[in-house]
Amino acid sequence: MERIRYTKMLRSRLREGRRFIQILIGPRQVGKSTIIADVLSTIDIPYVSESADDIPVSGEAWLKGIWDRARVMAERHGEALVVVDEIQKIGNWSEAVKKLWDEDKKTGANVKVLLSGSPRILLTKGLSESLQGRFELIPVSHWSYAEMKSVFGFSLDQFIYFGSYPGPAGLIGDEKRWKAYIRDSIMEPSITRDIIMLTPVQKPALLRQLMELGSYYSGQILPFDHMLGQLSDAGNTTTLAYYLDLLKQSGLIAGLQKYSGSEVRKRASSPKLQVFNNALMSSRHPLSLTKAKEDDTFWGRLVESAVGTHIINSIAGEDVNLSYWREKQDEVDFVLYNEYSTAAFEVKSGSRTYGKGMEAFLKRYPKSKVFSVSAEASHDSAVIPLEEFLLGDPLSYL
């Protein structure tokens, strides 16, 4: 279970001597606060824990006040822990943390630090400049099928359709209410509070439109020129590429690039849109779970997108890349690779093993491993059942 792994990792690191600032990063509603609460309930270190979510943008004095309380605790008990959730909401947060951390290093104050927040902080200069060499990142990905099945009893079909946000899991019996929650409590705050408030965005309406478009077309290759034709006031492809990158860094939607030996070609290729959570896709469609299963085309897209979410979330923090491949009419759904190995995946709603796309890919890249994932029962040992794949680790196929 991923959340248990994160909890154990954090607990172990906080019990070490004061060494690095621990930074927990991840999209909204993936359980960062719950992980922190679990850690705090199982360690013997006195702590000060607060959230910066609702404080004024300039909160350096607020942060110092928390830190000073922890310093008093450290004097009394030998050590203390500062915990701040949504740290990116504090203006100039990285410089403020650096100053306080370095002061404690000089004075010998044994104050340990745990911060959490949106992946948007990865795009600021603070981590690479102000806090360079002082921190360790712990990326928290979306929940897996194994977790949703274990904790909420999700079936395979429910995971494919409803995705894996734990917060609204109890609402799936009322699909209209569930979809409203995904849109109003996850998608909109992610755009408004995690991107627009923290990043220069000249066209907020365009960013929202791109979010909707990417959610609707998850699993499909969509050239930027086609996007420009569907979006109002879209500007140019450079703007769209930048906004798509913001959505990726926020754990919402990625634009997968074509697998190629040429970095220039990869950057210039048409992106394959891929949500990080199928809830983003289903909430944009009027079809219910029952109706979606009756629509072979849409259900096939949901299945492929679910495979994509599993892979892209499993490689968070790993030195691994995810792409797709297409030459003319030949296509491979996903290509997972690092400098040592390449694994190509073809996703099938039926039980057929390999199509022409995989054969063409093997001719072009003969050293690659190839796998077929199918949602239908098959007696072919070369086919990986969909549920088996979603319960396993995609990195094991490299």
C-alpha positions in Angstrom: 0.0 0.0 0.0 1.5 3.3 -1.2 0.2 5.5 1.7 1.7 3.1 4.2 5.0 3.2 2.4 5.1 7.0 2.5 4.2 7.0 6.2 7.0 4.5 7.0 9.5 6.4 5.0 8.7 9.7 6.7 8.7 8.2 10.1 12.1 6.7 9.6 13.6 9.9 8.2 12.2 12.1 11.1 13.7 9.7 13.6 17.2 10.3 12.1 19.4 13.1 13.3 18.6 16.6 11.8 19.8 16.2 8.3 17.5 17.4 5.6 14.2 19.2 5.2 11.5 16.7 4.2 9.1 17.9 1.5 6.0 16.0 0.7 4.6 17.0 -2.7 1.5 15.8 -4.6 -1.7 16.9 -6.2 -4.8 17.9 -4.3 -6.7 15.2 -2.4 -4.2 12.3 -2.7 -3.8 12.0 1.1 -0.8 14.2 2.0 -2.4 15.6 5.1 -3.5 12.1 6.1 0.0 10.8 5.7 1.3 13.6 7.9 -1.3 13.0 10.6 -0.4 9.3 10.6 3.2 10.1 11.0 2.6 12.6 13.8 0.5 10.1 15.7 3.3 7.5 15.8 6.4 9.5 16.6 7.6 10.7 20.0 8.9 14.1 18.8 7.1 17.2 20.1 5.8 19.2 17.1 4.1 22.4 15.9 1.8 21.6 12.9 -0.1 24.2 10.9 -1.5 24.8 7.4 -0.7 27.8 5.3 -3.8 27.3 3.2 -5.8 30.1 4.6 -3.2 32.7 5.8 -2.3 35.9 3.9 0.1 35.5 1.0 2.9 37.2 2.9 3.2 35.0 5.9 6.9 35.1 6.8 6.2 36.5 10.3 3.6 33.7 10.8 6.1 31.1 9.7 8.7 32.5 12.1 6.2 32.4 15.0 5.7 28.7 14.4 9.4 28.1 14.2 10.1 30.0 17.4 7.6 27.8 19.2 9.4 24.7 18.0 12.7 26.2 19.1 11.4 26.5 22.7 10.2 22.9 22.5 13.6 21.8 21.2 15.3 23.5 24.2 13.0 21.7 26.6 12.9 18.2 25.0 16.1 18.0 23.0 14.3 18.0 19.6 11.2 19.4 17.9 9.5 19.2 14.6 8.0 22.0 12.4 5.2 20.9 10.1 3.7 23.2 7.6 1.1 22.1 5.0 0.5 24.0 1.8 3.8 25.8 2.3 3.7 27.2 -1.3 1.0 29.6 -0.1 3.5 31.6 1.8 5.1 34.4 -0.2 8.9 34.0 -0.6 8.6 30.8 1.4 11.8 29.2 0.3 14.0 32.2 1.4 12.2 32.3 4.8 12.7 28.5 5.4 16.3 28.8 4.3 17.0 31.6 6.8 15.3 29.8 9.7 16.9 26.4 8.9 20.4 28.0 8.6 20.0 29.9 11.8 19.2 26.6 13.6 22.3 25.0 12.1 24.5 27.8 13.5 22.9 27.7 17.0 22.6 23.9 17.1 18.9 24.0 17.6 17.6 20.5 16.9 14.5 21.6 14.9 13.5 19.2 12.2 11.2 20.3 9.4 8.4 18.6 7.4 6.7 20.6 4.6 4.0 19.7 2.2 2.4 21.3 -0.8 1.4 21.3 -4.4 3.8 20.0 -7.1 3.8 23.6 -8.3 6.6 24.3 -5.9 8.8 22.2 -8.1 8.6 25.0 -10.7 9.8 27.7 -8.4 13.4 28.7 -8.0 13.3 28.1 -4.3 14.1 24.5 -4.3 16.9 24.7 -6.9 18.4 27.9 -5.6 17.4 29.0 -2.0 17.2 25.5 -0.6 19.7 23.7 -2.7 21.3 20.8 -0.9 19.0 21.2 2.1 16.0 19.0 1.3 14.6 15.7 0.2 11.5 15.4 -2.0 8.9 12.7 -1.4 6.5 12.7 -4.4 3.0 11.5 -3.5 1.0 10.1 -6.4 -2.7 9.4 -6.9 -4.1 6.3 -5.3 -3.7 3.0 -7.1 -6.4 0.4 -7.9 -4.9 -1.8 -5.1 -5.5 1.0 -2.6 -9.0 1.8 -3.8 -9.9 -1.9 -3.8 -8.5 -2.5 -0.3 -9.8 0.7 1.4 -13.1 1.4 -0.4 -13.9 -2.0 -2.0 -13.8 -0.6 -5.5 -14.4 -3.1 -8.3 -12.3 -3.0 -11.5 -15.1 -1.3 -13.4 -15.5 1.3 -10.6 -11.8 2.1 -10.7 -11.8 2.5 -14.4 -14.8 4.9 -14.3 -14.5 6.7 -11.0 -10.7 6.8 -10.8 -9.0 7.1 -7.4 -9.7 10.2 -5.4 -10.3 8.9 -1.8 -12.3 12.0 -0.7 -15.4 11.5 -2.9 -15.3 7.7 -2.9 -18.3 7.6 -0.7 -20.3 9.6 -3.3 -20.2 7.2 -6.2 -23.7 6.0 -5.4 -24.9 9.4 -6.5 -23.0 10.0 -9.8 -24.4 13.5 -10.3 -23.2 14.6 -6.9 -19.8 12.8 -7.4 -19.2 14.6 -10.7 -20.0 17.9 -9.2 -17.5 17.3 -6.4 -14.8 16.4 -8.8 -15.4 19.6 -10.8 -16.0 22.0 -8.0 -13.8 20.7 -5.2 -10.8 19.3 -7.1 -10.5 20.6 -10.7 -11.4 24.2 -10.1 -9.3 24.7 -6.9 -6.4 23.0 -8.6 -6.6 25.5 -11.5 -7.4 28.6 -9.3 -5.3 28.0 -6.2 -2.5 25.8 -7.3 -1.7 27.3 -10.7 -3.2 30.7 -11.4 -2.5 32.1 -7.9 1.1 30.9 -8.0 2.2 31.2 -11.6 2.0 33.9 -14.3 -1.0 32.9 -16.4 -2.1 35.5 -18.9 -5.1 33.6 -20.1 -6.9 31.9 -17.2 -9.9 31.1 -19.3 -7.7 29.3 -21.9 -6.1 27.3 -19.1 -9.5 26.1 -17.9 -10.6 25.2 -21.5 -7.4 23.2 -22.0 -8.1 21.4 -18.7 -11.6 20.4 -20.0 -10.3 19.5 -23.4 -7.5 17.3 -22.0 -9.9 15.6 -19.6 -12.4 14.8 -22.4 -9.7 13.5 -24.8 -7.6 11.6 -22.4 -5.9 8.6 -24.2 -6.0 10.4 -27.6 -3.3 12.0 -29.7 -4.3 15.6 -30.3 -2.1 17.9 -32.5 -1.7 21.4 -31.1 -3.2 22.7 -34.4 -6.4 20.8 -33.6 -6.4 22.2 -30.1 -6.1 25.7 -31.4 -9.2 25.1 -33.5 -11.3 24.0 -30.5 -10.1 26.6 -28.0 -11.2 30.3 -28.0 -8.4 32.9 -27.8 -5.8 30.1 -27.9 -2.9 32.2 -29.0 -0.2 29.9 -30.3 1.2 26.4 -29.7 3.9 27.7 -27.4 1.2 29.0 -25.0 -0.7 25.7 -25.1 2.5 23.7 -24.6 3.3 25.9 -21.5 -0.2 25.5 -20.1 -0.1 21.8 -20.7 3.1 21.6 -18.8 1.6 23.5 -15.8 -1.3 20.9 -15.8 1.3 18.1 -15.8 3.3 19.6 -12.9 0.1 19.9 -10.9 -0.7 16.2 -11.3 -3.8 16.8 -13.6 -3.1 16.1 -17.2 0.1 15.2 -19.1 0.9 15.6 -22.8 2.9 12.4 -23.6 5.4 12.9 -26.4 6.2 10.5 -29.2 9.0 7.9 -28.4 12.0 8.6 -30.7 15.7 8.6 -30.6 15.7 12.3 -31.5 15.0 14.7 -28.6 14.1 17.4 -31.2 11.4 15.1 -32.7 10.0 14.3 -29.3 9.5 17.9 -28.4 8.0 18.6 -31.8 5.5 15.7 -31.8 1.8 15.9 -31.2 1.0 15.2 -27.6 -1.1 12.2 -26.4 -3.3 13.6 -23.6 -3.3 11.6 -20.4 -5.1 12.4 -17.2 -3.4 11.4 -13.9 -6.8 10.2 -12.5 -9.7 8.8 -14.5 -12.1 10.8 -12.4 -11.1 13.9 -14.4 -12.2 12.1 -17.6 -15.5 10.6 -16.4 -16.6 13.8 -14.7 -16.5 15.6 -18.0 -18.8 13.0 -19.8 -22.6 12.7 -19.4 -22.5 8.9 -19.5 -23.1 7.0 -16.3 -21.0 4.0 -15.4 -23.7 1.7 -16.7 -24.0 3.6 -20.0 -20.3 4.0 -20.4 -19.8 0.2 -20.2 -22.4 -0.2 -23.0 -20.5 2.3 -25.2 -17.6 0.2 -26.6 -15.7 3.2 -27.9 -15.9 5.3 -24.8 -15.3 2.3 -22.5 -12.2 1.4 -24.5 -10.9 4.9 -24.1 -11.5 4.7 -20.3 -9.7 1.4 -20.1 -6.7 2.7 -22.0 -6.7 5.9 -19.9 -6.8 3.8 -16.7 -3.7 1.9 -17.8 -2.0 5.2 -18.5 -2.9 6.6 -15.1 -1.4 3.5 -13.4 1.9 3.8 -15.3 2.3 7.6 -15.0 1.6 7.6 -11.2 3.8 4.6 -10.6 6.8 6.3 -12.1 6.5 9.5 -9.9 10.0 10.3 -8.6 11.6 7.6 -10.7 14.2 8.1 -13.5 11.8 6.7 -16.0 10.0 8.2 -19.0 6.6 7.5 -20.5 5.7 8.2 -24.1 3.7 6.8 -27.0 4.7 5.7 -30.5 3.1 6.2 -33.9 4.3 6.0 -37.5 1.6 6.6 -40.1 -1.2 4.2 -39.1 0.9 2.1 -36.8 0.6 3.0 -33.1 1.7 1.7 -29.7 -0.3 3.0 -26.7 2.5 3.4 -24.1 6.3 3.2 -24.2 8.0 3.1 -20.8 11.8 3.5 -20.9 15.0 4.5 -19.2 18.6 4.5 -20.4 18.8 0.7 -19.9 15.5 -0.7 -21.1 12.3 -0.1 -23.1 8.9 -1.7 -22.6 6.0 -1.1 -25.0 2.4 -1.7 -24.0 -0.6 -2.2 -26.2 -4.0 -1.9 -24.5 -6.9 -4.0 -25.8 -10.6 -4.0 -24.9 -10.7 -7.4 -26.4 -8.3 -10.4 -26.1 -6.3 -10.1 -29.3 -2.6 -10.3 -28.5 -0.6 -7.9 -30.8 -1.7 -5.6 -33.6 0.3 -4.2 -36.5 1.5 -1.3 -34.4 3.4 -3.5 -32.0 4.9 -5.5 -34.9 6.0 -2.2 -36.6 7.5 -1.0 -33.3 9.5 -4.2 -32.9 10.9 -3.8 -36.3 12.0 -0.3 -35.5 13.2 -1.1 -32.0 14.0 -4.8 -31.9 15.6 -4.8 -28.4 12.4 -3.6 -26.8 10.1 -5.7 -24.6 6.5 -5.8 -25.7 3.4 -6.5 -23.7 -0.3 -6.7 -24.4 -2.8 -5.7 -21.7 -6.4 -6.8 -22.2 -9.7 -6.1 -20.4 -11.2 -9.3 -21.7 -10.5 -12.9 -20.5 -7.9 -14.7 -22.6 -6.2 -18.1 -22.6 -3.2 -16.6 -24.3 -0.3 -16.5 -21.8 1.2 -13.5 -23.7 -1.7 -11.3 -22.6 -1.6 -9.6 -19.3 -5.1 -9.4 -17.7 -6.1 -5.8 -17.0 -6.7 -6.3 -13.3 -3.4 -8.1 -12.9 -1.6 -5.2 -14.6 -3.3 -2.6 -12.5 -2.5 -4.4 -9.3 1.1 -4.8 -10.2 4.1 -2.5 -10.6 4.7 -1.3 -14.2 8.4 -0.8 -13.5 8.7 -4.6 -13.1 8.2 -4.8 -16.9 11.3 -2.8 -17.7 
